[in-house]
Amino acid sequence: MVEVDFVWQLVESMETAVIRLEKAIDGKNMDEANKLKTFIFDLYSQIDKEASRANV
């Protein structure tokens, strides 16, 4: 069963990371942008993993 609270936390974290990514790109801070891209991909992978557990 999908843990809704856990998935919601992941989604909120992704939203925050995307905002930070946009600011890093605008500020031409590519090191931070690359770290955030990796972090966002990890969050996506976790969400995908949780979603695949669902008995829908």
Secondary structure, 3 states (H helix, E strand, C coil): CCCHHHHHHHHHHHHHHHHHHHHHHHCCCHHHHHHHHHHHHHHHHHHHHHHHCCCC
